[in-house]
């Protein structure tokens, strides 16, 4: 059995015309991904490094690993950045995350959704989707993407970076355009 992780990127201009496309196999599950799974399968408390850089006790709860996110949330779900440092297993955040907003270097995060799992023998997988719009007034070049997942049930809420990848090709998102990123997470027997 092997675990699979793929990402696809589509960049569109302000008129919806596709200007760039990339699909690539990723090998970038981070240690927090397995730590969250460990908490779920053992029903044990575990200290997990958050996207803020400190350890947080994670207890079994229904929110662990949650990736869905409302529009404007840049702390959960698919996130993007401009960093180029190669991925390391102990990364805990994107190198240079693009935050929510309309200012220079910022982009508007639309909702992040997760599809129901699908079995297409010998693979079982599900997809995570998000479109992020550039209304900053200039071109923004996206070079990394990841998935931030929730690890705490009650306030204050904490998040961990479960997946991070440096894109094979930098993706220049024009002003008025958008980038759509889909992550496929699966297992193959």
C-alpha positions, -999 to 999 in steps of 0.1 A, spaced: 0 0 0 13 35 -8 0 69 2 -4 93 -26 -5 131 -26 -10 151 -58 -16 188 -64 -29 206 -95 -28 243 -101 -48 264 -126 -42 301 -130 -68 322 -148 -67 359 -159 -95 384 -151 -115 370 -180 -113 334 -169 -88 324 -196 -64 297 -184 -29 312 -185 -10 284 -166 -16 248 -155 4 223 -135 -2 189 -121 24 171 -100 29 143 -76 39 155 -42 58 137 -14 53 164 12 32 151 40 48 167 71 53 152 105 22 170 119 1 150 94 11 117 110 9 132 145 -27 142 140 -35 107 126 -17 92 157 -40 112 181 -70 99 162 -61 62 162 -47 60 197 -72 84 215 -41 99 232 -29 134 240 1 145 218 20 178 216 20 191 180 38 222 167 14 248 155 17 272 125 26 298 151 57 278 159 49 265 194 38 231 207 1 226 216 -14 196 233 -38 180 208 -65 158 223 -89 135 204 -118 156 191 -140 159 161 -121 189 147 -86 173 144 -75 175 108 -104 197 96 -95 214 63 -128 230 52 -126 268 56 -149 297 51 -140 325 27 -114 349 40 -98 323 63 -61 321 56 -53 300 87 -72 268 77 -75 248 45 -54 253 13 -29 281 17 -3 296 -7 29 315 -4 60 329 -22 86 308 -4 112 287 -23 130 268 4 128 230 -2 104 211 20 116 195 52 97 169 72 97 192 103 83 223 84 54 237 105 42 266 82 47 280 47 79 299 43 62 331 32 24 328 33 2 351 12 -23 365 36 -60 374 32 -67 409 19 -67 433 -10 -34 451 -4 -1 446 -20 11 410 -18 -23 398 -4 -50 377 -20 -87 369 -13 -92 333 -1 -125 319 -12 -141 288 6 -120 256 9 -141 225 3 -134 188 7 -150 161 -15 -163 128 -3 -138 100 -7 -141 80 -40 -130 44 -46 -116 37 -81 -98 4 -75 -71 0 -65 -72 36 -52 -93 54 -26 -89 92 -25 -105 125 -17 -99 161 -30 -95 194 -13 -103 225 -34 -97 263 -31 -96 293 -54 -77 324 -43 -83 356 -61 -58 384 -68 -73 418 -65 -41 434 -51 -34 457 -80 -4 438 -93 9 404 -103 16 380 -74 39 349 -80 28 319 -61 57 294 -54 44 272 -26 12 257 -13 1 236 16 -28 226 38 -33 240 73 -55 217 95 -73 224 128 -60 207 159 -80 221 188 -117 219 195 -122 250 217 -111 286 218 -83 294 213 -82 273 182 -48 262 168 -37 250 134 -9 227 121 6 225 86 0 189 74 12 194 38 36 217 21 51 217 -14 72 241 -35 55 243 -69 75 229 -98 70 262 -117 63 296 -102 27 306 -110 23 343 -118 -13 353 -109 -23 385 -128 -43 413 -111 -80 404 -114 -71 367 -119 -72 337 -96 -53 305 -88 -72 273 -81 -54 246 -62 -67 211 -58 -50 185 -35 -57 148 -40 -50 126 -10 -53 89 -14 -40 54 -8 -33 28 -35 -31 -10 -28 
